Amino acid sequence: MKLFRLALVAILSMVLSCAKPERSNGGVSPQGAPGSGGQPTNSSGFGEDFDGTDRGNGSEDEQAYDFATWFADSAREVNYCVVVSDDFGRDGKALTALVSESIELWVSYISERKEQFGDASLPSLNFKNLSECDGSEDVKFAFGIHDGQISQDAAQFKRPWAYSAPGPYDLKARWRKGYVWFAKQGEFGTSKLGHQHPVPDWSTDYKLESVITHEIGHLLGVSHIPGTVMAGNLAQELSWQKGTKVTIDRNFELFLRPKYIGQLGGPELESENFQRLSGRALKDEAKVYITLDVQTFDKLVLHLEDSAGSFEFPLTPVADSEVLGCSSSGSIFKVALKEDLSGAFKFSCEVRSVLLKTQSGESLTLQLSRNMDDDVFPAERSFESETPDSRINLRFIDGEHSKVLFYSIH
């Protein structure tokens, strides 16, 4: 099967101030975007990469504006419109509904986590759909449209499924305009390796909505985050996934939650683990959860209770122990203010050793896995499942063997 992957972000040019010259790296600019002046800007896109090269990835020119939100003024309304070519294969009403669903998915996700972000600046969540694209819109979703500018912009990528093309960032207004483009189904023929399918493949709403959701994530200031809908290899994943419901969190979480309800290693280990931690027999059913500080991804505490009482066990990192982190990380809801950033959260995942002192005074060295693609029951993991994998788990380490103490459930 032919593999797809996202093109790396291309930093093509950025207006920092009137006194500072723009930098160009073969850029794109939305035609008719107010204030764009026809100058190149940065972009991101899905594309095939058959020969091992990416065009215009511009990685050497990365700067603080990479994937910063287009809409940093949270009080301002984001006006968007949808325009569809006659041969795209779906009507405007259906595509507008998919765009609306993707926007609502992000609005709900961010709104549910607002308290976790503290004083951080968040992007505008006030989206309004315009009945037509008349040039007043902040972002245009263009499905299968080809005009002179779009054809020029699309040439920056190799057989792109979709790409976003932002105009210059207005530092004073904390705003930028632009468009997002999607190729029509089969625009680039069919895959010739393995199972033949159109390129791109919009055979299901799940695939198209996943790509729409990904691109909207970039508009909101989210970079490529592995294991989420923002994954840099999302197009590759969509070539074999058979999901039905689009979610932002997949086998990783974009942003950790402050509380994880779980189990004491499953029914067969519950009584044994409870006894070892608390020093007494379990009374009725155990309730267990882990809390953490979502600002620092630290201060983890294991909470344990049953009908007879409750206990708290701090999980203290082992000094100088090896920490296995993510293979990559990214910024979440990044906002450009002058030439710095506000609201930039680092995607956090790791495996490390922690100490837990039981009620009897025994010190246990445990392996803590948080937000890793590290399942308690790997055989049961499925991208088709609407239930994400365990986000936090603890294991006793005994030589080459381990036994589960805790795993979170959703």
C-alpha positions in Angstrom: 0.0 0.0 0.0 1.3 3.4 -0.9 2.1 5.5 2.1 1.1 9.0 2.6 2.5 11.6 5.0 2.1 15.2 5.8 4.6 17.6 4.3 6.7 19.4 7.0 5.7 22.9 7.8 7.2 25.4 5.3 8.3 28.7 6.8 8.1 30.7 3.7 7.9 34.3 4.9 6.7 36.3 7.9 6.0 40.0 8.5 7.4 40.8 11.9 7.3 44.6 11.7 7.6 47.4 9.2 11.2 47.8 10.0 12.1 44.1 9.7 12.3 42.6 6.2 10.2 39.6 5.2 11.9 36.3 4.7 10.8 34.2 1.7 11.3 30.5 1.1 9.2 29.9 -2.0 6.0 30.8 -0.1 2.3 30.8 -0.6 -0.3 33.5 0.1 -4.0 33.4 -0.2 -5.2 35.5 -3.1 -7.5 38.3 -2.0 -6.6 37.9 1.7 -6.8 41.5 3.1 -3.3 42.7 4.0 -1.6 39.8 2.3 -0.1 42.0 -0.4 0.6 38.9 -2.5 3.6 38.1 -0.2 4.6 34.5 0.6 3.7 33.1 4.0 4.0 29.8 5.9 1.9 26.8 5.1 1.3 23.2 6.0 -0.1 20.4 3.9 -0.8 16.7 3.3 1.2 15.3 0.5 2.7 12.1 -0.9 6.5 11.7 -0.8 7.6 8.9 -3.2 11.2 9.9 -3.7 12.2 10.7 -0.1 12.2 14.5 -0.6 9.9 17.3 0.6 9.5 20.5 -1.2 9.7 23.7 0.7 9.9 22.2 4.2 11.9 25.2 5.3 13.0 23.6 8.5 16.1 25.7 8.7 13.9 28.8 8.8 11.7 27.8 11.7 10.8 30.6 14.1 8.4 31.4 16.9 5.5 31.8 14.5 5.5 28.2 13.3 1.9 26.9 13.7 0.9 29.9 15.9 -2.8 30.4 15.9 -4.3 32.6 13.2 -6.9 34.0 15.7 -5.2 35.1 18.9 -7.8 37.8 19.8 -10.1 35.6 21.8 -12.9 38.2 21.8 -13.1 38.5 18.1 -15.4 36.5 15.8 -13.9 34.2 13.2 -15.9 34.4 10.0 -15.5 31.4 7.7 -17.0 30.3 4.5 -17.1 27.1 2.3 -16.7 27.0 -1.5 -17.0 23.8 -3.5 -16.1 22.9 -7.1 -18.8 21.3 -9.2 -16.8 18.1 -9.6 -15.7 17.6 -5.9 -18.3 14.9 -5.5 -20.2 16.3 -2.5 -22.4 19.3 -2.2 -21.7 22.4 -0.2 -24.3 21.6 2.4 -22.7 18.3 3.3 -19.2 19.8 3.4 -20.2 22.8 5.4 -21.7 20.3 8.0 -18.3 18.5 8.2 -16.5 21.8 8.7 -19.0 22.8 11.4 -18.6 19.4 13.1 -14.8 19.7 13.1 -14.9 23.3 14.5 -17.3 22.1 17.3 -15.0 19.2 18.1 -12.2 21.7 18.8 -14.4 24.2 20.6 -15.7 21.4 22.9 -12.2 20.0 23.5 -10.7 23.4 24.5 -13.7 24.5 26.5 -13.7 21.4 28.6 -10.0 22.1 29.5 -10.1 25.9 30.0 -9.4 25.7 33.7 -6.3 23.6 33.0 -4.7 26.3 30.9 -4.6 28.9 33.8 -3.7 32.4 32.6 -2.6 31.2 29.2 -3.9 33.0 26.1 -6.2 30.8 24.0 -7.4 31.3 20.5 -10.8 32.6 19.5 -13.5 30.0 19.7 -16.3 32.3 18.2 -16.8 30.9 14.7 -19.5 32.1 12.4 -20.4 30.5 9.1 -21.0 33.0 6.2 -23.4 32.1 3.5 -20.9 32.9 0.8 -17.2 33.7 0.3 -17.1 37.4 -0.6 -13.6 38.4 0.6 -14.7 39.5 4.1 -14.1 36.0 5.6 -11.2 35.3 7.9 -10.8 31.8 6.5 -12.1 30.1 3.4 -12.4 26.3 3.1 -11.9 25.6 -0.6 -12.9 22.1 -1.7 -11.5 21.1 -5.2 -11.3 24.8 -6.3 -8.6 25.6 -8.8 -7.6 29.1 -9.7 -4.3 30.7 -10.6 -3.2 31.4 -7.0 -4.3 28.0 -5.6 -2.6 26.2 -8.4 0.6 28.1 -7.7 0.3 27.4 -3.9 -0.5 23.7 -4.4 2.8 23.4 -6.4 4.7 23.8 -3.1 3.6 20.3 -2.2 3.7 17.0 -3.9 0.3 15.7 -4.7 -1.3 17.4 -1.7 -4.5 16.1 -0.1 -4.9 19.4 1.7 -3.0 22.4 2.8 -3.5 25.6 4.8 -2.3 28.9 3.4 -2.2 31.8 6.0 -1.6 35.4 5.1 0.7 37.7 7.1 0.3 37.9 10.8 -0.9 41.3 12.1 0.9 41.8 15.4 -1.3 44.7 16.5 -4.6 42.9 15.7 -3.2 39.5 16.7 -4.9 38.1 13.7 -4.3 36.6 10.2 -6.5 35.5 7.4 -6.1 32.8 4.8 -7.6 29.7 3.3 -7.6 25.9 3.6 -7.6 23.8 0.4 -8.7 20.2 -0.2 -8.1 18.1 -3.3 -11.1 16.4 -4.8 -11.3 12.6 -4.5 -9.0 10.8 -7.0 -7.4 14.1 -8.2 -4.1 12.4 -8.4 -5.3 9.0 -9.8 -5.1 5.8 -7.9 -2.6 4.1 -5.7 -0.6 1.5 -7.6 0.9 -0.4 -4.7 -1.1 -2.9 -2.7 -4.8 -2.2 -2.5 -5.8 0.3 -5.1 -7.6 3.4 -3.9 -8.1 6.9 -5.1 -5.6 9.6 -4.2 -6.7 11.3 -2.1 -9.3 9.0 -0.7 -12.5 10.7 0.7 -14.5 7.5 0.5 -15.8 8.0 4.1 -16.7 11.1 6.1 -14.3 9.9 8.7 -11.3 10.4 6.5 -12.3 13.8 5.1 -13.4 15.1 8.5 -10.2 13.9 10.1 -8.2 16.0 7.6 -10.5 19.0 8.1 -10.1 18.7 11.9 -6.3 18.5 11.5 -6.1 21.6 9.4 -8.4 23.5 11.8 -6.0 22.5 14.6 -3.2 24.3 12.8 -5.4 27.4 12.6 -5.8 27.3 16.3 -2.1 27.1 17.0 -1.5 23.3 17.3 1.6 21.8 15.7 2.1 18.2 14.7 1.5 16.0 17.7 2.1 12.3 17.3 -0.7 9.9 18.1 -3.4 12.5 17.8 -5.5 13.9 15.0 -2.6 16.4 14.6 -0.1 13.6 13.7 2.3 14.5 11.0 1.6 11.1 9.3 -2.2 11.3 9.5 -2.6 10.8 5.8 -0.6 7.5 6.1 -2.7 6.4 9.0 -5.9 7.2 7.1 -4.9 4.9 4.3 -5.5 1.9 6.5 -7.7 3.0 9.4 -11.4 2.2 9.4 -12.6 4.5 12.1 -16.1 6.0 12.2 -15.9 8.8 14.8 -13.3 11.5 14.6 -11.5 12.3 17.9 -8.7 14.7 18.7 -7.1 12.3 21.1 -6.2 8.9 19.6 -3.5 6.7 21.1 -2.0 9.8 22.7 -3.7 12.7 24.5 -3.0 16.2 23.2 -3.3 17.6 26.6 -3.2 15.6 29.9 -6.2 15.8 32.2 -5.8 16.5 36.0 -7.5 13.2 37.1 -7.3 9.6 35.8 -9.7 7.1 37.2 -8.3 3.6 36.9 -8.1 0.0 38.3 -5.6 -1.7 40.6 -4.2 -4.0 37.9 -7.5 -5.6 37.0 -9.9 -7.8 39.1 -7.3 -10.6 39.6 -4.8 -8.2 41.2 -7.1 -5.7 42.9 -7.2 -7.3 46.4 -3.5 -8.2 46.3 -2.4 -4.6 45.3 -4.8 -3.0 47.8 -3.4 -5.1 50.6 0.2 -4.3 49.7 -0.4 -0.5 49.5 -2.8 0.0 52.4 -1.6 -2.8 54.8 -5.1 -4.2 55.2 -7.7 -6.2 53.4 -10.0 -4.6 50.9 -13.5 -3.8 52.1 -16.0 -4.0 49.2 -14.8 -2.4 46.0 -11.7 -0.3 45.6 -11.7 3.1 44.0 -8.4 4.4 42.6 -7.3 7.4 40.6 -4.2 9.4 39.9 -4.1 13.2 40.0 -1.4 15.5 38.5 -0.6 19.1 38.0 -1.4 19.8 34.3 0.6 23.0 34.2 3.9 21.2 35.1 2.9 17.6 34.3 4.2 16.8 37.8 3.0 16.3 41.4 1.4 12.9 40.7 -0.5 11.3 43.6 -2.1 7.8 43.7 -5.5 8.0 45.5 -6.9 4.8 46.9 -10.2 4.2 48.8 -12.8 1.6 49.8 -15.8 1.6 52.1 -13.5 1.6 55.2 -11.3 4.6 54.4 -9.0 6.3 51.9 -5.2 6.8 51.3 -2.9 9.0 49.3 0.5 7.9 47.9 2.7 10.6 46.3 4.7 9.3 43.3 8.2 10.7 43.7 10.5 10.6 40.7 13.7 8.6 41.3 16.7 11.0 41.2 19.0 10.5 38.2 16.9 7.7 36.8 16.6 7.3 33.1 13.6 9.0 31.5 12.2 7.8 28.2 10.4 10.6 26.5 8.4 11.1 23.3 10.1 10.7 20.0 8.9 14.2 19.3 6.9 17.0 20.9 4.9 20.0 19.8 3.3 23.2 20.9 -0.4 23.4 21.8 -2.5 26.5 21.2 0.6 28.7 20.5 0.0 32.4 20.3 2.4 34.9 18.7 2.7 38.1 20.8 5.3 40.5 19.4 8.2 38.2 18.8 7.6 35.7 21.6 4.9 33.2 22.5 2.2 32.9 25.1 0.1 29.8 25.8 2.7 27.4 24.4 2.2 24.0 26.1 4.5 21.1 25.4 3.0 17.8 24.6 4.1 15.5 27.5 4.7 11.8 27.6 7.3 9.7 29.3 8.3 6.5 31.0 10.2 7.0 34.2 10.9 5.4 37.6 9.0 6.7 40.7 9.0 5.8 44.4 5.9 5.1 46.4 5.9 4.5 50.2 3.2 2.2 51.4 1.3 2.5 54.6 3.6 0.0 56.2 6.7 2.0 55.2 7.8 -0.2 52.3 9.4 1.8 49.5 8.3 0.5 46.1 10.1 1.4 42.9 7.6 1.6 40.1 7.6 2.2 36.4 5.3 5.1 35.5 4.1 5.4 31.9 2.1 8.5 31.0 0.6 9.3 27.7 2.8 6.7 26.0 1.7 4.3 23.3 2.2 1.6 26.0 -0.9 -0.4 26.5 -1.7 -2.7 29.4 -3.5 -5.0 26.9 -1.9 -4.3 23.5 -3.9 -6.9 21.7 -7.1 -5.0 22.5 -5.9 -1.7 21.1 -7.8 -0.5 18.0 -8.0 2.8 16.2 -11.6 1.9 15.5 -12.4 2.1 19.2 -13.9 5.3 20.6 -12.2 4.6 23.9 -8.5 5.7 24.0 -5.8 3.5 25.4 -4.6 3.7 29.0 -3.0 7.1 29.5 -1.2 6.4 32.8 -0.1 3.1 34.2 2.2 1.9 37.0 4.1 -1.4 37.1 6.1 -3.2 39.7 9.5 -4.0 38.1 11.0 -7.4 39.0 14.0 -8.1 36.9 12.8 -8.6 33.3 9.2 -9.1 34.5 6.6 -6.5 35.5 3.2 -6.6 37.2 0.5 -4.0 36.7 -0.3 -1.9 39.8 -2.6 0.7 38.2 -3.9 1.5 34.8 -6.2 4.4 33.9 -9.5 3.7 32.2 -11.8 6.1 30.2 
